[in-house]
Amino acid sequence: MAKNNKSTETISIVITSLFYLMIINFFQNNNSLKPQWLVFADAQAVKIGVVLDMESMEGKIGLSCINMAISDFYDAHPEFKTKVVLHVRDSNHHLILMSTEAVLDLLKNQQVVAIIGPQTSEDAEFVANLGKKAQVPIVSYSYTIPLLSPLQNPYFIRVTQDDSYQVQPISDLIQAFGWREVVPVYVADEFGSGIIPFLADGMQKIGTRIPYRSAIQPAATSDRIEAELYKLKSMSPRVFVVHMDASLGSRLFLKAKELGMMSEDYVWIITNAMADVLESLDPLVIQSMQGVLGVKTYVRRTRELEIFNFKWKMKFQRENPALLNANMNIHGLRAYDATIALAKAVEEVGVTNFTFQRTNNAASNFSTDISDIGVSRFGQQLLQSILRSKFRGLGGNFVLDDGQLQSSAFELINMQGSTGKEIMFWMSSTGFVKNVTSVSNSKFTATKADFKSIVWPGNSTIAPKGWEISPNGRRLKIGVPVKNGFLQFVTVTRDPSTKKTKATGFCIDIFDAVMKKLPYYVPYDYVPFSEEEGQPTNSYDKLVSQVYLKKYDAVVGDVTIRAKRSLLVDFTFPYTESGVVMVVPVKNNKKIRAWLFVKPLTWDLWVAAFCSFMFIAFVVWVLEHRINEDFRGPPGHQAGTSLYYSFSTLVFSHSFNVFNNLTRFVVIVWVFVVLILIQSYTANLASLLTIEQLQPTIRDVNELIKTGESVAFQEGSFVKQSLLEMNFSLPNLKSYNTTDQLHELFVKGPKNGGIAAAFDELPFIKIFLAEYCSKYTMIPPTYKTDGFGFVFPKGSPLGSDVSSQVLNVTEGKEMTDIENKWFQKTNCPDLGVSLSSNSLGLDSFWGLFTIAGAAALFALIISLASFLKEHRNVWSDGSASVWTRIRTLMKVYDQKNHNSHTFRNSPQQGQNFLGTSSSSPFPQSPSSFWHNSGRGFNIYEEQSTPSSEKMDINSSRLENSIEPC
């Protein structure tokens, strides 16, 4: 019986074993139906290292998300043949030594195929170098410092954006409001300072200065933070960009609220280092940050994200019951997506590839010696698989570009109440937009009006101007020059009883008018500048340098904008005319010079006019000689008549009649040219007759330099240096302060210790000429300068505002009223302009001469063509030589044209050019032609003549029979 029971038990075990084998075989052929416990039993475990600060909130949130990612991923993919197994190491509160040992242990002893982390910046670069040595990918979801780039270390993968990405939206925001100065406030470590070079470049592109950089130590005490805030409060800028972690930033804003730095005059902008974790901040901190602007990483709100947040919140509270205010942030989402990407890459590479090649000097299986770290055999394949990853994650699209997550959108938030209100969205392709789904081919440039929904610190809806005129409440000190002359520009007086200084003048009135137009009140006082008490300002360069030395807040006066000065200070737009000119005495010359009449025209124009008269005379003679008795007779008579007729058109007294229509055409055109030429000559001569009564003593600067004459400049002006650069010698330079002193120097003359000329800026010269109108004149050229401008420190926001208002004043009626108040009007003629004009030249009339010449040539060609056609029997006869035909045509042309209506009633009409009777058929044939027979010419009549009889005429008889004219 016992034996039967034993046999039965054995059979039962066999049947059970066969049943289990069938089940295993079934699920191996049907992976989708395989239970999870059986899947994990078959999956190949792949070691992944995790290095985080487990004592920090960020570390706890990151690890929780990583664990959830593994659980969710393999629940969704039970058929995968690999499974990530985490080996977690604590970086122990940022201790680099402990973090390094943890990474070495993971690489050498655990032989992990990838590492997620590190969380902190102190050990990131060292860990990345270890990963490169072992060819193990280092995947970081929270390291945002731009200094460490995947381009420098290919095994370092950043699944987030570095801090430089948010510089552009911050720059666009500052540019929209026109803030000219910004102070960065950052933690004094590698994380805080990493963004500063990029922020400085961004501000430089939009013309915004960074006058000060506020660096606060990570472990700074409250007293140290308070001292730094007091320093910021004493400065003019009121726009601060805060870049630090939430723990230090919370202490900063609590102290700023306490010191009254969260009022309506201030602008605070936080980077995403704080903006991304606002939900985790204490309510007291949130209350102290009212009105703060923040650049936050945009994450699209989806149903999957909401479900994940709910599940994570429940799980995190179970694991960390003491942490009640934990909230999900962008780093947790990035950790989740990075883990999913890593798990997918592990499965893609395969189960048999994750082995290490040990070094030859490996001394122990368990050590942390850097020298014997093995090399992952298929680390390169895993790296490429991670870089190729593309999917829609919880944090957005997961696409790596050059080892770094592609840029995502940002949202501009405004702290209102207990949360950050969305104001606008920013994308690299569009700039600031209202809707994150906006698509545009060009970047939108935002303006101040686009941010009208912002509530600023102090619960103000008016955008702060971004700077304080006088942080400590003092009145601005405006330096003004002390002058003894040209008091129309600046006059400084001192009340003996009150001891108060008062400044008046053209420049003062302009500055006061500009300051009144500013949208805010600016208290200021004028302070006279003089190196010696009671003495005038000796050097305007020294006056300008007082602004650079911060002794004055600005300088107002007749200060010229110069390139050398602009290296130290900023100038506003000019408010006066510009230019340095030369002024010289004039001399009376009432006796007009004998040859003044030739000055209106240049010599080339005189020659061209004379040649044209000769040419017209020749053309008229050619056209009229055969038909007009007035142009016939002895050669001298013909030449005189032709020239007289041509030149008489000057006074329009050409009395001879012309009968040829071509002549009349030429004369009409020529008379038109002569009319314009004479009118221009008369006008220029009249002008010269007026000007020549007052002649300048000097016409050119080069004359002064060659002769070594003395010249003058205004005391303290930059003109002195300009004269030295023009090669004037220093002993020949004299200075003056008033118009009377300048006049006295001119009266003395260069031989008696005076001057021959003076150089000064145009506004001063105009005042001088207004007093001595008939004695001096300006001589060109005018040497370009930029005019008078107000002086402000480099990058001063007040200077920028004043500069814009200068244009409003100078373009309006107020400028005219101020000029009429300080400057008297004068009707002095500007002789310099007249003297600079040249005599009329050929370049002004070549078009007219071309028209007249073309008309004359046209008439001449038509006339000669008609003559040659009439006597084609002569020039087409090939039996005679060329010279004989030409001579014969010339003799024929010298005869009267009896067919012309002007000779039909003439007594000589009955004879032809051979002296024969008019009854002969020959002279009445206009188409007779000549034939050379060897002894003379045979003249043949055409069929149209009364007789066709051939006539032999001896050539000598023919020539002798031609009647001379």
Secondary structure, DSSP 8 states (H G I E B T S, - for coil): -HHHHHHHHHHHHHHHHHHHHHHHHHHHH-GGG--HHHHHHHSEEEEEEEEE-TTSHHHHHHHHHHHHHHHHHHHH-TT-SEEEEEEEEE-TTT-HHHHHHHHHIIIIIS--SEEE---SSTTHHHHHHHHHHHT--EEESS---TTS-TTT-TTEEESS--GGGGHHHHHHHHHHHT--B-EEEEESSHHHHTTHHHHHHHHHHTT-B----EEE-TT--HHHHHHHHHHHHTSSB-EEEEES-HHHHHHHHHHHHHTT-SSTT-EEEE-HHHHTTGGGS-HHHHHHTTT-EEEEE-----HHHHHHHHHHHHHHHHH-TT--S----HHHHHHHHHHHHHHHHHHHH-SS---EE--TT---SS---GGG--EETTHHHHHHHHHT-EEEETTEEEEEETTEE----EEEEEEETTEEEEEEEEETTTEEESSTT---SS-B---GGGGTT--BTTTB-S---SB-S-TT---EEEEEE--SS-TTT-EEEE-TTT--EEEESHHHHHHHHHHHTSSS---EEEEEE-SSTTS--S-HHHHHHHHHTTS-SEE-SS-B--TTGGGTEEE----S---EEEEEEEEE--S--TTGGGTTB-HHHHHHHHHHHHHHHHHHHHHHTTT-GGG-SSHHHHHHHHHHHHHGGGTT---S----HHHHHHHHHHHHHHHHHHHHHHHHHHHHHHHTTEEES---HHHHHHHT--EEEETT-THHHHHHHTT--GGGEEEESSHHHHHHHHHH-GGGT--SEEEEEHHHHHHHHHHSTTTEEEEEEEE----B--EEETT-HHHHHHHHHHHHHHTSHHHHHHHHHHS-------HHHHHH---B-GGGTHHHHHHHHHHHHHHHHHHHHHHHHHTHHHHT-TTS-HHHHHHHHHHHHTS--TTSGGGTTSGGGGB-TTS-BTTSSSTT-TT-EEEE-SSEEEEE--TTSS----EEEEHHHHHHHS---
